[in-house]
Amino acid sequence: MRLGINLGYWGAGMDADNLAVAQEADRLGYSVCWAAEAYGSDAPTVLSWVAAQTERIDVGSAIFQIPARTPAMTAMTAATLDSLSGGRFRLGLGVSGPQVSEGWYGVTFDKPLARTREYVEIVRKAMSRERLSHEGEHWTLPLPGGPGKALKLTVHPVREHIPLYIAAIGPKNLEQTGEIADGALLIFPSAAHLEDTAIRHIRAGREKAGKTMDGFDVCPTVPLAVGEDIDALADIFRPYTALYVGGMGSRSQNFYNRLAQRMGYEKEAAEIQDKYLSGDKDGAAAAIPRELIDSTTLLGSVERIADRMQAYATAGVTTLTLAPAGFTLDERVAALRAGVEALERAGLAQ
């Protein structure tokens, strides 16, 4: 099992340290450094900045939002980043959510599975440097009856095949991801529930495409905090968990809330959402069971974290992306080093 690092969103208050964190992860042998985007910082700019000042670590988008860019633009960005980084780019895609898609980008949030499938098809065709023509439900290239013509990407990516990941949560999206992608970006992964909530659906998609799980990268992001007081460490992540389970999306469309329900927290997920959407964010955070936080994070001593890493590897995780807690650079770097030490103690280092 490999390790990754997730820098999250630029502008989240730790910007001055993010480059140093990425460089330390590079030095320690981490496999990939991911950057996110929502409606603040964009991921390509951050990734190009990191790639220019690191040597070996891959840089990946977690995610490029599908409503933010045409598929051809995404192919251009991916090819450029792969070229500039010397073949170190990984393309992660996701549909975002209805509030961001419609409120920020003005793109109707409809038929997300069909839209993703078509988007991936166009991106792959463009990155392969075929002349780009496509007739689908969501995109038609070139537009009929006008001056447009089928064009070919002029940039040559370093690799013939840039790894393509999809951020997936729901069963149908996970199955489609297994069918059309090279990896899955997961969030709130519980090792004990991973087979039922994710892996079996991905496997079904792989089988549909006539493939096995070999070579497919199961890549969850897991918050990490090192220490002895598990309750205090869990409390660090209460606002984070409350935001996603309670407030990420609308009452009727919150993928993370549904995931918590599938892990057996139906009543608790409803209470967290009720409190969060009513404005009681502190109450929502307090309502989160400690077991939910503990099972979806890496908390405690290096030995305890090593045991949890082993559980994730056994469940099928191939790249474990860490989101280290800490308000200072020293704290985040110490967590990075603890992650490597735990991986070695678990006997999983490659």
C-alpha positions as CSV (number, residue, x, y, z in Angstrom):
1,M,0.0,0.0,0.0
2,R,1.3,3.4,-0.9
3,L,0.8,6.7,0.9
4,G,-0.6,10.0,-0.4
5,I,-1.0,13.5,1.0
6,N,-4.0,15.7,0.5
7,L,-3.4,19.5,0.8
8,G,-7.1,20.3,0.7
9,Y,-8.1,23.7,-0.4
10,W,-5.8,26.6,-0.9
11,G,-7.0,29.5,1.3
12,A,-7.9,27.2,4.2
13,G,-5.4,29.0,6.5
14,M,-2.3,26.8,6.1
15,D,-1.2,28.1,2.7
16,A,2.3,29.2,3.8
17,D,3.1,25.7,4.9
18,N,1.6,23.7,2.1
19,L,4.6,23.7,-0.1
20,A,6.9,22.6,2.7
21,V,4.4,19.8,3.5
22,A,4.4,18.7,-0.1
23,Q,8.2,18.8,-0.3
24,E,8.6,16.8,3.0
25,A,6.1,14.2,1.6
26,D,8.3,14.1,-1.6
27,R,11.4,13.5,0.5
28,L,9.7,10.8,2.6
29,G,8.6,8.9,-0.5
30,Y,4.9,9.6,-0.6
31,S,3.4,8.5,-3.8
32,V,1.1,11.4,-4.7
33,C,0.1,14.9,-3.5
34,W,-3.5,15.8,-4.2
35,A,-5.2,19.3,-4.2
36,A,-8.9,20.1,-4.1
37,E,-11.2,22.7,-5.5
38,A,-14.8,23.8,-4.7
39,Y,-15.6,27.5,-5.2
40,G,-12.3,29.1,-4.0
41,S,-8.9,28.0,-5.1
42,D,-8.6,26.0,-8.4
43,A,-6.6,22.8,-8.3
44,P,-4.5,23.2,-11.5
45,T,-2.7,26.3,-10.3
46,V,-1.9,24.7,-6.9
47,L,-0.7,21.5,-8.6
48,S,1.5,23.3,-11.1
49,W,3.1,25.3,-8.2
50,V,3.8,22.0,-6.2
51,A,5.0,20.1,-9.3
52,A,7.5,22.9,-10.1
53,Q,9.1,22.6,-6.6
54,T,9.1,18.8,-6.0
55,E,11.1,16.0,-7.7
56,R,9.4,12.6,-7.5
57,I,6.0,12.8,-6.0
58,D,3.0,12.7,-8.3
59,V,0.5,15.5,-8.3
60,G,-3.2,14.8,-8.6
61,S,-6.5,16.6,-8.8
62,A,-9.0,15.6,-6.1
63,I,-10.9,16.8,-7.9
64,F,-11.3,18.8,-11.1
65,Q,-15.0,19.6,-11.1
66,I,-16.8,18.4,-14.2
67,P,-19.2,21.4,-14.3
68,A,-16.2,23.8,-14.1
69,R,-14.6,22.9,-17.4
70,T,-15.5,21.5,-20.8
71,P,-14.0,18.1,-21.3
72,A,-11.6,19.4,-24.0
73,M,-10.3,22.0,-21.5
74,T,-9.7,19.3,-18.9
75,A,-7.7,17.3,-21.5
76,M,-5.6,20.3,-22.3
77,T,-4.9,21.0,-18.6
78,A,-4.1,17.3,-17.9
79,A,-1.7,17.1,-20.8
80,T,0.0,20.3,-19.9
81,L,0.4,19.3,-16.2
82,D,1.7,15.9,-17.2
83,S,4.2,17.5,-19.6
84,L,5.4,20.2,-17.1
85,S,5.7,17.7,-14.3
86,G,7.7,15.2,-16.3
87,G,4.9,12.6,-16.3
88,R,3.8,13.0,-12.7
89,F,0.1,14.0,-13.1
90,R,-3.0,12.1,-12.1
91,L,-6.4,13.3,-13.2
92,G,-9.2,13.1,-10.7
93,L,-12.7,14.1,-11.7
94,G,-16.0,14.6,-10.0
95,V,-19.4,16.1,-10.6
96,S,-19.3,18.2,-7.4
97,G,-22.7,18.7,-5.9
98,P,-26.0,20.4,-6.9
99,Q,-25.3,23.6,-4.8
100,V,-21.9,24.3,-6.4
101,S,-22.8,23.0,-9.9
102,E,-25.9,25.2,-10.2
103,G,-25.1,28.0,-7.8
104,W,-21.5,28.6,-8.8
105,Y,-21.1,27.3,-12.3
106,G,-24.7,27.7,-13.6
107,V,-24.7,24.1,-14.8
108,T,-27.8,22.0,-14.1
109,F,-27.0,19.1,-11.9
110,D,-28.8,16.4,-13.8
111,K,-27.9,12.8,-14.9
112,P,-24.5,12.9,-13.2
113,L,-23.7,9.3,-14.1
114,A,-24.4,9.8,-17.8
115,R,-22.6,13.2,-17.8
116,T,-19.5,11.7,-16.2
117,R,-19.4,8.7,-18.6
118,E,-19.6,11.0,-21.6
119,Y,-17.1,13.5,-20.1
120,V,-14.5,10.7,-19.5
121,E,-15.0,9.4,-23.0
122,I,-14.2,12.8,-24.5
123,V,-11.3,13.5,-22.2
124,R,-9.7,10.2,-23.0
125,K,-10.2,10.7,-26.7
126,A,-8.7,14.2,-26.6
127,M,-5.7,13.1,-24.5
128,S,-5.0,10.2,-27.0
129,R,-4.6,13.0,-29.6
130,E,-7.3,11.7,-31.9
131,R,-9.2,14.3,-33.9
132,L,-11.9,15.2,-31.5
133,S,-15.5,14.5,-32.7
134,H,-18.3,13.4,-30.4
135,E,-22.1,13.1,-30.6
136,G,-23.7,12.6,-27.3
137,E,-26.5,13.8,-25.0
138,H,-24.5,16.5,-23.3
139,W,-21.8,17.4,-25.8
140,T,-21.5,17.6,-29.5
141,L,-18.1,18.3,-31.1
142,P,-17.8,20.0,-33.5
143,L,-21.0,21.9,-33.4
144,P,-23.1,21.1,-36.4
145,G,-23.8,23.6,-39.2
146,G,-20.9,26.0,-38.2
147,P,-17.3,26.7,-38.9
148,G,-15.9,24.3,-36.2
149,K,-13.8,21.4,-37.3
150,A,-12.4,18.3,-35.5
151,L,-9.2,19.3,-33.9
152,K,-6.3,17.4,-32.4
153,L,-4.5,18.2,-29.1
154,T,-1.2,19.8,-29.9
155,V,0.5,19.1,-26.6
156,H,2.2,15.7,-26.2
157,P,1.7,14.3,-22.7
158,V,4.8,12.5,-21.3
159,R,2.8,9.3,-21.0
160,E,0.4,7.6,-23.4
161,H,-2.1,7.0,-20.6
162,I,-2.6,9.5,-17.8
163,P,-4.2,7.8,-14.8
164,L,-7.9,8.9,-14.5
165,Y,-9.7,8.7,-11.1
166,I,-13.3,9.5,-10.3
167,A,-14.5,10.7,-6.9
168,A,-17.4,8.3,-6.1
169,I,-19.6,7.7,-3.1
170,G,-22.9,6.2,-4.2
171,P,-23.2,2.5,-5.4
172,K,-24.1,3.3,-9.0
173,N,-21.3,5.9,-9.3
174,L,-18.8,3.4,-7.7
175,E,-19.8,0.7,-10.2
176,Q,-19.4,3.1,-13.1
177,T,-16.1,4.2,-11.8
178,G,-14.8,0.6,-11.7
179,E,-15.9,0.3,-15.3
180,I,-14.5,3.4,-16.9
181,A,-11.7,4.7,-14.6
182,D,-8.2,3.7,-13.3
183,G,-8.9,4.6,-9.7
184,A,-11.5,5.7,-7.2
185,L,-11.2,8.7,-4.9
186,L,-13.1,7.9,-1.7
187,I,-14.0,9.9,1.4
188,F,-15.1,8.8,4.9
189,P,-13.8,5.2,4.4
190,S,-14.4,2.8,7.2
191,A,-12.2,-0.3,6.8
192,A,-14.8,-2.4,8.4
193,H,-17.5,-1.3,6.0
194,L,-15.3,-0.7,2.9
195,E,-16.2,-3.9,1.1
196,D,-19.9,-3.3,1.4
197,T,-20.0,0.5,0.9
198,A,-17.4,0.6,-2.0
199,I,-15.3,-2.3,-3.1
200,R,-18.0,-4.7,-4.1
201,H,-19.6,-2.0,-6.3
202,I,-16.2,-1.1,-7.9
203,R,-15.6,-4.8,-8.5
204,A,-18.9,-5.2,-10.3
205,G,-18.0,-2.4,-12.6
206,R,-14.6,-3.9,-13.3
207,E,-16.3,-7.2,-14.1
208,K,-18.7,-5.5,-16.4
209,A,-15.8,-4.1,-18.4
210,G,-14.1,-7.5,-18.4
211,K,-11.4,-6.5,-15.9
212,T,-10.3,-7.5,-12.5
213,M,-9.2,-5.3,-9.6
214,D,-5.6,-5.7,-10.6
215,G,-4.1,-2.3,-11.4
216,F,-7.1,-0.4,-10.1
217,D,-6.2,2.2,-7.4
218,V,-8.6,2.3,-4.4
219,C,-7.6,5.7,-3.0
220,P,-9.4,7.0,0.1
221,T,-8.5,10.2,2.0
222,V,-8.2,9.6,5.7
223,P,-7.6,12.4,8.3
224,L,-4.6,11.6,10.6
225,A,-3.9,12.8,14.2
226,V,-1.2,11.3,16.4
227,G,-1.4,11.2,20.2
228,E,-2.6,9.3,23.2
229,D,-6.0,10.9,24.0
230,I,-8.4,9.4,21.4
231,D,-11.4,11.4,22.5
232,A,-9.5,14.7,22.2
233,L,-8.1,13.6,18.8
234,A,-11.6,12.7,17.6
235,D,-12.9,16.1,18.7
236,I,-10.5,17.7,16.2
237,F,-12.5,16.3,13.3
238,R,-16.0,16.9,14.6
239,P,-16.4,20.2,12.6
240,Y,-15.1,18.5,9.4
241,T,-17.4,15.5,9.8
242,A,-20.4,17.7,10.7
243,L,-19.8,19.8,7.6
244,Y,-19.9,16.8,5.2
245,V,-22.5,14.6,6.9
246,G,-24.7,17.6,7.9
247,G,-24.2,20.4,5.5
248,M,-22.5,19.3,2.2
249,G,-25.5,19.5,-0.1
250,S,-29.2,19.8,0.5
251,R,-31.4,17.8,2.8
252,S,-32.5,15.6,-0.1
253,Q,-29.1,15.4,-1.8
254,N,-26.2,14.8,0.6
255,F,-24.1,11.9,-0.6
256,Y,-22.0,11.9,2.6
257,N,-25.1,11.7,4.8
258,R,-26.3,8.7,2.8
259,L,-22.9,7.1,3.2
260,A,-23.1,7.5,7.0
261,Q,-26.5,5.8,6.9
262,R,-25.1,2.9,4.9
263,M,-22.5,2.4,7.7
264,G,-25.3,2.0,10.2
265,Y,-25.7,5.5,11.5
266,E,-29.2,6.3,10.1
267,K,-30.6,8.0,13.2
268,E,-27.4,9.8,14.0
269,A,-27.0,11.0,10.4
270,A,-30.5,12.5,10.4
271,E,-29.9,14.3,13.7
272,I,-26.6,15.7,12.5
273,Q,-28.2,17.0,9.3
274,D,-31.2,18.5,11.2
275,K,-29.0,20.4,13.5
276,Y,-26.5,21.6,10.9
277,L,-29.2,22.8,8.5
278,S,-31.0,24.6,11.3
279,G,-27.8,26.6,12.0
280,D,-26.7,24.6,15.1
281,K,-23.2,23.6,13.8
282,D,-21.9,23.0,17.3
283,G,-24.8,20.8,18.1
284,A,-24.3,18.9,14.9
285,A,-20.6,18.3,15.7
286,A,-21.6,17.1,19.2
287,A,-24.1,14.7,17.8
288,I,-21.5,12.7,15.8
289,P,-20.7,9.4,17.5
290,R,-17.1,9.0,18.4
291,E,-17.1,5.6,16.7
292,L,-18.0,7.2,13.4
293,I,-15.1,9.6,13.6
294,D,-12.7,6.9,14.9
295,S,-13.6,4.4,12.1
296,T,-13.1,6.9,9.3
297,T,-9.8,8.5,10.6
298,L,-6.4,7.4,11.8
299,L,-6.1,8.4,15.5
300,G,-3.7,7.5,18.3
301,S,-0.3,6.2,18.7
302,V,1.9,5.1,15.8
303,E,1.2,1.5,16.8
304,R,-2.6,2.0,16.7
305,I,-2.4,3.8,13.4
306,A,-0.3,0.9,12.0
307,D,-3.0,-1.5,13.0
308,R,-5.6,0.6,11.2
309,M,-3.4,0.9,8.1
310,Q,-3.2,-2.9,8.0
311,A,-7.1,-3.0,8.2
312,Y,-7.3,-0.6,5.2
313,A,-4.9,-2.7,3.2
314,T,-6.7,-5.9,4.0
315,A,-10.0,-4.2,2.9
316,G,-8.5,-3.4,-0.5
317,V,-7.0,0.1,-0.3
318,T,-4.0,0.5,-2.5
319,T,-3.2,4.2,-1.9
320,L,-4.0,5.6,1.5
321,T,-4.1,9.4,1.2
322,L,-3.5,11.2,4.5
323,A,-4.9,14.6,5.6
324,P,-2.6,15.4,8.6
325,A,-4.1,17.4,11.4
326,G,-2.1,20.3,12.8
327,F,-2.1,24.1,13.1
328,T,1.6,24.4,12.6
329,L,4.1,23.2,10.0
330,D,5.9,21.1,12.7
331,E,2.7,19.3,13.6
332,R,1.9,18.5,10.1
333,V,5.4,17.3,9.2
334,A,5.5,15.2,12.4
335,A,2.2,13.6,11.3
336,L,3.6,12.9,7.8
337,R,6.6,11.1,9.4
338,A,4.4,9.2,11.7
339,G,2.4,8.0,8.7
340,V,5.6,6.6,7.1
341,E,6.6,5.0,10.4
342,A,3.2,3.4,10.9
343,L,3.2,2.0,7.3
344,E,6.6,0.4,8.0
345,R,5.5,-1.1,11.3
346,A,2.4,-2.5,9.5
347,G,4.8,-4.2,7.0
348,L,3.1,-2.4,4.1
349,A,5.9,-0.1,2.8
350,Q,6.8,-0.7,-0.8
